């Protein structure tokens, strides 16, 4: 079975469905209630109705109806797509991430062809599996990393598809179906563990070649736009007792704490602790990820944010008992963990931006 294959995309017909920017959606797992309502109001055909439906059978009904009405059309020939995403990250830096969109083989993790790096949970997997069973379509791509070369340059023509969502502009070009032939195992899941595992379970149920691949955006680990941002922890409960286990350095607020944190060596864990009485950098003598150390504390009602400023604001305003600012793992650390068969704690990595949903769909019929 080929590791990466072209596919006949199912996509919106711009002349029928309306502007693509009104039709696309973030992935299901980052859609807040407010964003959900905004997307529903944007268009009666917005992809959120498929990606996060009230009922999987309703998504299947809409998928069939939109194809009958010409809202969604099927490509006549299989292709690989070049995806360029222009974005400004949480750090204020403008970047472009480039990937190839294609079908990647579904393989059990123990074979070492596709590697996870993060733990997943049963409930989201079950929800994604029910959706696959109902729609028989991969509705949004997962993000995979490989150690091969970067994609070819974009064709000297306008993109075939383009949409901007939440400050991220995605451009897609159809390119040679052989463009992904050089991508080799192992592939590492950067984002989309639950969707990958649901698709694998669906394939194991069906046992057919048609279900043997998953829609993916494949990014080279050498791509300059590939960036991991931190996911800070904010707890509603009181700050934990560090019990003299860490060397503490006072800091003048979140920005200063982060600057101090970045100067520390990456061979041992550290974090910045924000409390009502001030900010401190806590340094451990033990190796490991910052998130792994923080997640050992018995924290109450934790929520996550990529914004250090938002974490600090919540503590200063008394909305949170404490916040933990962490450094993002490097791509090399993520790869090392994946190749060693280790799983990082949930929310250890924040590959930014999230892939936009609704640009291309991949029915399980090839």
Backbone torsions as a table, in degrees:
resi	resn	phi	psi	omega
1	UNK	NA	130.3	-179.9
2	UNK	-64.4	141.2	-179.2
3	UNK	-68.0	-43.1	-179.2
4	UNK	-131.5	134.1	-177.4
5	UNK	-130.6	151.0	168.9
6	UNK	-69.8	172.5	179.8
7	UNK	-152.1	157.5	175.2
8	UNK	-90.7	100.1	-173.0
9	UNK	-70.3	145.6	165.4
10	UNK	-100.2	128.9	-174.3
11	UNK	-147.0	167.9	177.5
12	UNK	-71.2	143.0	170.7
13	UNK	-90.7	108.0	-172.7
14	UNK	-58.4	-37.4	-178.1
15	UNK	-68.5	-21.3	-177.5
16	UNK	-104.7	-42.9	-172.5
17	UNK	-83.6	-23.2	-176.9
18	UNK	106.4	-176.7	-177.8
19	UNK	-59.1	137.9	-176.1
20	UNK	-64.1	-30.5	-179.5
21	UNK	-66.0	-19.1	175.6
22	UNK	-87.4	-6.3	-171.4
23	UNK	-109.2	-21.5	-175.3
24	UNK	-84.8	165.1	-173.6
25	UNK	-148.2	153.7	168.6
26	UNK	-67.2	168.3	173.2
27	UNK	-60.7	157.9	-173.2
28	UNK	-57.6	-32.7	-170.2
29	UNK	-83.4	-2.0	177.3
30	UNK	-122.0	19.4	-179.5
31	UNK	-93.5	106.6	177.7
32	UNK	-76.8	164.5	176.8
33	UNK	-55.3	-40.2	-179.9
34	UNK	-66.1	-42.9	178.3
35	UNK	-65.3	-38.8	178.7
36	UNK	-58.8	-46.4	179.2
37	UNK	-64.6	-39.7	179.8
38	UNK	-64.0	-40.9	-179.8
39	UNK	-69.4	-39.7	177.2
40	UNK	-60.9	-36.8	-179.4
41	UNK	-76.7	-21.9	-175.8
42	UNK	-66.8	-38.7	-178.5
43	UNK	-165.0	144.8	175.2
44	UNK	-68.1	-9.4	-179.1
45	UNK	-111.6	13.5	-178.0
46	UNK	-60.7	141.3	-175.7
47	UNK	-62.6	-16.5	179.5
48	UNK	-60.0	-26.4	178.5
49	UNK	-68.1	-21.9	176.6
50	UNK	-95.3	-41.4	-174.5
51	UNK	-74.1	-34.5	-178.8
52	UNK	-137.8	69.1	-177.5
53	UNK	-80.9	163.4	173.0
54	UNK	-68.1	-30.8	-178.5
55	UNK	-146.9	133.8	-179.5
56	UNK	-56.8	-35.3	-180.0
57	UNK	-66.1	-31.8	176.2
58	UNK	-66.9	-39.3	176.5
59	UNK	-61.9	-41.9	179.1
60	UNK	-63.9	-40.2	179.1
61	UNK	-64.2	-45.2	179.5
62	UNK	-64.4	-40.2	179.7
63	UNK	-59.0	-44.7	178.5
64	UNK	-68.1	-42.3	-178.4
65	UNK	-63.7	-43.4	-178.2
66	UNK	-66.4	-30.7	175.8
67	UNK	-71.8	-39.8	178.5
68	UNK	-64.0	-35.3	-178.1
69	UNK	-85.3	-4.4	-179.4
70	UNK	82.0	9.7	175.2
71	UNK	-68.0	-41.5	175.0
72	UNK	-111.1	135.8	-179.7
73	UNK	-126.3	153.7	-177.6
74	UNK	-103.4	134.2	174.4
75	UNK	-64.0	141.7	-178.5
76	UNK	-77.2	-32.2	-176.5
77	UNK	-121.7	146.6	175.6
78	UNK	-69.1	146.0	-179.7
79	UNK	-149.6	160.7	163.5
80	UNK	-101.9	145.1	-176.9
81	UNK	-115.4	137.1	172.0
82	UNK	-90.3	126.1	-180.0
83	UNK	-114.1	125.5	171.2
84	UNK	-116.5	129.9	179.3
85	UNK	-119.7	115.4	175.9
86	UNK	-95.5	130.0	-176.0
87	UNK	-156.0	160.8	170.3
88	UNK	-113.7	120.1	-176.0
89	UNK	-75.4	173.8	176.3
90	UNK	-57.4	-18.8	177.9
91	UNK	-87.3	2.5	178.0
92	UNK	82.4	5.6	-178.5
93	UNK	-96.0	133.2	177.7
94	UNK	-82.2	134.8	-179.6
95	UNK	-142.3	166.5	171.6
96	UNK	-131.1	125.1	175.4
97	UNK	-105.3	134.2	-176.4
98	UNK	-121.0	136.9	-178.4
99	UNK	-148.9	168.8	173.1
100	UNK	-110.0	130.7	178.3
101	UNK	-99.4	121.8	-176.3
102	UNK	-158.7	-175.5	174.2
103	UNK	-96.8	128.5	178.0
104	UNK	-109.3	145.5	-176.3
105	UNK	-63.5	140.4	173.4
106	UNK	-89.7	119.0	-178.1
107	UNK	-134.6	137.9	173.1
108	UNK	-57.5	143.5	-175.3
109	UNK	-57.1	-34.4	-174.2
110	UNK	-65.4	-15.4	178.2
111	UNK	-79.5	-14.1	176.6
112	UNK	76.0	13.0	178.6
113	UNK	-85.6	-45.2	175.0
114	UNK	-119.6	128.7	-173.7
115	UNK	-116.3	133.8	171.8
116	UNK	-87.0	162.7	172.7
117	UNK	-129.0	-6.2	-171.7
118	UNK	-136.9	150.7	177.3
119	UNK	-71.7	150.4	175.3
120	UNK	-124.1	175.0	-173.1
121	UNK	-131.6	147.9	-172.9
122	UNK	-61.7	-41.4	-172.8
123	UNK	-61.9	-50.0	177.5
124	UNK	-61.9	-35.6	178.0
125	UNK	-61.8	-44.4	-179.9
126	UNK	-61.5	-41.8	179.6
127	UNK	-62.7	-43.0	179.3
128	UNK	-68.6	-35.2	178.9
129	UNK	-65.7	-43.0	178.2
130	UNK	-60.2	-38.1	179.8
131	UNK	-67.5	-41.1	177.6
132	UNK	-64.3	-41.8	-179.5
133	UNK	-63.2	-36.5	-178.5
134	UNK	-77.0	-43.7	-172.8
135	UNK	-94.4	-22.4	-174.7
136	UNK	50.5	39.3	-177.8
137	UNK	-145.2	135.7	172.3
138	UNK	-83.9	111.8	-168.4
139	UNK	-88.8	-19.5	178.6
140	UNK	-149.2	144.6	-176.6
141	UNK	-77.9	154.2	168.8
142	UNK	-97.4	162.3	-179.9
143	UNK	-101.9	119.2	179.7
144	UNK	-116.7	143.9	176.4
145	UNK	-108.1	146.4	175.0
146	UNK	-142.2	162.7	-177.4
147	UNK	-96.6	12.0	-179.6
148	UNK	-82.0	-175.2	-178.3
149	UNK	-69.9	161.3	176.4
150	UNK	-68.0	160.8	179.8
151	UNK	-64.4	163.9	174.6
152	UNK	-64.9	164.0	177.7
153	UNK	-65.2	154.9	179.4
154	UNK	-64.5	143.5	176.1
155	UNK	-58.2	152.9	-179.1
156	UNK	-82.2	58.2	177.5
157	UNK	-153.8	168.3	178.8
158	UNK	-63.0	148.5	177.9
159	UNK	-63.9	152.2	177.7
160	UNK	-73.3	-30.5	177.7
161	UNK	-139.9	142.2	178.1
162	UNK	-152.7	135.6	177.7
163	UNK	-154.4	147.8	175.9
164	UNK	-116.1	129.8	179.4
165	UNK	-138.1	123.3	176.4
166	UNK	50.7	43.2	174.9
167	UNK	83.7	-0.7	178.6
168	UNK	-107.9	122.3	178.2
169	UNK	-101.0	120.6	-179.5
170	UNK	-107.1	129.3	177.1
171	UNK	-124.3	136.1	-177.2
172	UNK	-128.4	136.3	174.3
173	UNK	-125.2	136.8	168.2
174	UNK	-71.3	132.0	178.4
175	UNK	-133.3	-178.9	-176.3
176	UNK	-53.2	129.8	178.7
177	UNK	-59.1	-17.7	-180.0
178	UNK	-89.2	3.2	-173.4
179	UNK	-62.4	-25.5	-177.5
180	UNK	-100.2	8.4	-175.1
181	UNK	-61.8	-28.9	-176.3
182	UNK	-82.7	-3.3	-179.1
183	UNK	-76.6	127.5	-175.7
184	UNK	-122.0	161.2	176.2
185	UNK	-71.3	155.0	1.8
186	UNK	-85.9	153.2	170.2
187	UNK	-102.9	142.6	-179.2
188	UNK	-117.5	131.1	178.3
189	UNK	-74.2	117.3	175.0
190	UNK	-89.1	-44.0	-178.8
191	UNK	-147.9	129.8	178.1
192	UNK	118.4	28.7	-179.0
193	UNK	-58.3	-44.5	-177.9
194	UNK	-65.2	-40.4	-179.7
195	UNK	-69.1	-38.3	177.6
196	UNK	-63.2	-48.2	-176.7
197	UNK	-67.4	-32.3	174.8
198	UNK	-67.5	-42.4	178.7
199	UNK	-64.8	-37.4	177.6
200	UNK	-65.5	-42.6	177.7
201	UNK	-63.1	-39.9	178.1
202	UNK	-62.9	-43.3	178.8
203	UNK	-64.2	-40.0	179.0
204	UNK	-66.6	-30.9	174.3
205	UNK	-67.9	-44.6	-174.4
206	UNK	-81.0	-42.5	180.0
207	UNK	67.6	26.4	-176.1
208	UNK	-115.3	156.7	176.7
209	UNK	-64.3	-29.3	-178.1
210	UNK	-61.3	-32.7	-175.8
211	UNK	-100.5	12.6	-169.3
212	UNK	-85.5	1.6	-179.3
213	UNK	-132.1	158.9	-179.9
214	UNK	-126.6	141.8	179.3
215	UNK	-65.8	128.6	-171.8
216	UNK	-144.0	149.8	165.4
217	UNK	-107.1	118.8	-172.7
218	UNK	-104.9	117.8	-175.6
219	UNK	-112.6	134.6	175.0
220	UNK	-73.1	140.8	177.8
221	UNK	-65.7	-13.8	177.2
222	UNK	-91.9	0.0	-178.1
223	UNK	-65.8	126.5	-177.2
224	UNK	-65.6	-19.3	179.2
225	UNK	-88.0	-4.2	179.4
226	UNK	-75.4	114.8	-173.0
227	UNK	-136.9	139.3	174.0
228	UNK	-112.7	127.4	176.9
229	UNK	-106.2	159.1	-179.1
230	UNK	-76.0	156.9	171.2
231	UNK	-120.9	104.1	-176.2
232	UNK	-79.8	152.9	179.9
233	UNK	-104.6	133.8	176.8
234	UNK	-125.8	126.8	-177.4
235	UNK	-115.3	139.9	178.0
236	UNK	-78.2	-20.7	-178.7
237	UNK	-82.6	-178.1	-179.0
238	UNK	-70.4	157.4	177.1
239	UNK	-65.8	147.1	-178.4
240	UNK	-75.0	159.8	173.5
241	UNK	-82.9	116.4	-177.6
242	UNK	-75.5	-12.1	167.9
243	UNK	56.5	33.1	176.6
244	UNK	66.3	13.2	-176.7
245	UNK	-85.2	-6.8	-176.0
246	UNK	-131.4	149.2	170.6
247	UNK	-83.2	122.6	-175.7
248	UNK	-103.9	133.6	175.5
249	UNK	-123.1	120.2	178.8
250	UNK	-62.6	148.6	178.9
251	UNK	-135.9	154.2	-179.3
252	UNK	-92.8	64.0	177.6
253	UNK	96.8	178.6	-173.6
254	UNK	-63.9	-44.0	-177.2
255	UNK	-62.1	-44.3	179.2
256	UNK	-66.5	-39.4	179.3
257	UNK	-62.5	-42.0	178.8
258	UNK	-65.1	-40.0	178.7
259	UNK	-62.3	-42.1	177.3
260	UNK	-65.9	-39.6	-178.3
261	UNK	-63.2	-41.0	-177.5
262	UNK	-67.4	-21.0	180.0
263	UNK	-81.4	-12.3	-177.7
264	UNK	-79.2	149.5	178.4
265	UNK	-64.4	150.9	-176.2
266	UNK	-88.6	3.8	-178.3
267	UNK	-86.1	1.7	174.6
268	UNK	-145.9	156.4	-173.8
269	UNK	-75.6	149.5	175.6
270	UNK	-158.9	164.0	177.0
271	UNK	-161.5	163.5	173.1
272	UNK	-104.1	131.6	179.1
273	UNK	-108.4	122.9	176.6
274	UNK	-105.4	122.4	178.3
275	UNK	-128.2	171.8	179.6
276	UNK	-62.3	-28.9	-177.5
277	UNK	-93.2	7.7	176.0
278	UNK	138.3	-177.0	-178.3
279	UNK	-115.1	145.4	-179.0
280	UNK	-142.5	148.3	169.7
281	UNK	-101.6	126.0	-178.5
282	UNK	-109.1	121.4	-176.9
283	UNK	-113.7	131.9	-179.9
284	UNK	-102.6	157.0	173.0
285	UNK	-89.9	-4.5	-175.9
286	UNK	-94.7	143.9	174.3
287	UNK	-72.3	162.9	177.8
288	UNK	135.2	172.9	178.5
289	UNK	-78.9	148.5	176.6
290	UNK	-57.3	-45.0	-176.5
291	UNK	-64.4	-35.4	-179.3
292	UNK	-64.2	-38.5	178.9
293	UNK	-68.9	-46.7	-178.6
294	UNK	-62.2	-40.1	-175.1
295	UNK	-72.0	-5.4	174.1
296	UNK	-80.8	-18.4	178.8
297	UNK	-71.1	145.3	177.7
298	UNK	-79.0	76.3	-175.4
299	UNK	-86.6	149.9	-178.9
300	UNK	-106.9	134.2	172.7
301	UNK	46.0	69.1	-176.5
302	UNK	-86.5	136.8	166.3
303	UNK	-128.4	165.2	-169.0
304	UNK	-120.0	146.1	178.0
305	UNK	-150.6	143.7	173.7
306	UNK	-82.8	-6.0	-173.2
307	UNK	-101.0	113.9	175.5
308	UNK	-65.6	-34.8	179.5
309	UNK	-64.4	-41.0	179.0
310	UNK	-66.6	-39.5	177.6
311	UNK	-61.9	-43.7	179.4
312	UNK	-65.4	-42.0	-179.7
313	UNK	-59.4	-41.6	-178.6
314	UNK	-63.9	-37.6	179.4
315	UNK	-71.0	-46.2	-178.7
316	UNK	-62.3	-37.7	-178.6
317	UNK	-78.6	-4.7	-179.1
318	UNK	80.0	10.1	178.9
319	UNK	-81.4	-16.2	179.8
320	UNK	-135.4	148.8	178.7
321	UNK	-79.5	-29.9	-179.4
322	UNK	-166.6	161.8	175.0
323	UNK	-137.1	146.6	179.1
324	UNK	-118.5	117.0	177.0
325	UNK	-96.3	131.4	-174.8
326	UNK	-126.0	160.6	173.9
327	UNK	-89.0	142.7	176.7
328	UNK	-72.0	146.4	172.1
329	UNK	-65.5	151.4	174.8
330	UNK	-78.9	163.2	175.9
331	UNK	-58.4	-37.7	179.9
332	UNK	-64.0	-40.1	178.6
333	UNK	-65.9	-39.8	179.1
334	UNK	-64.5	-45.2	178.3
335	UNK	-61.2	-43.5	-178.6
336	UNK	-61.0	-43.3	179.0
337	UNK	-64.7	-43.9	-178.4
338	UNK	-63.8	-44.4	-178.7
339	UNK	-67.9	-27.3	178.4
340	UNK	-84.0	-1.5	-179.3
341	UNK	76.8	20.1	-179.7
342	UNK	-95.8	152.8	177.1
343	UNK	-115.8	128.7	175.6
344	UNK	-77.2	158.3	174.7
345	UNK	-61.0	154.0	175.5
346	UNK	-55.1	144.1	178.2
347	UNK	64.2	32.5	174.7
348	UNK	-84.4	-30.7	-177.6
349	UNK	-121.5	145.0	176.2
350	UNK	-133.2	86.7	176.5
351	UNK	-73.9	117.1	-174.1
352	UNK	-115.0	138.1	0.0
353	UNK	-85.7	165.0	169.6
354	UNK	-68.0	143.3	178.4
355	UNK	-66.5	135.6	179.5
356	UNK	-73.2	135.7	176.2
357	UNK	-95.4	147.4	177.4
358	UNK	103.5	-5.0	177.9
359	UNK	-76.9	-47.8	-179.4
360	UNK	-140.3	138.6	172.4
361	UNK	-116.1	157.8	-177.7
362	UNK	-132.9	96.7	177.7
363	UNK	-65.0	144.6	178.0
364	UNK	-84.7	70.9	178.8
365	UNK	-141.1	15.0	-178.1
366	UNK	-106.3	NA	NA
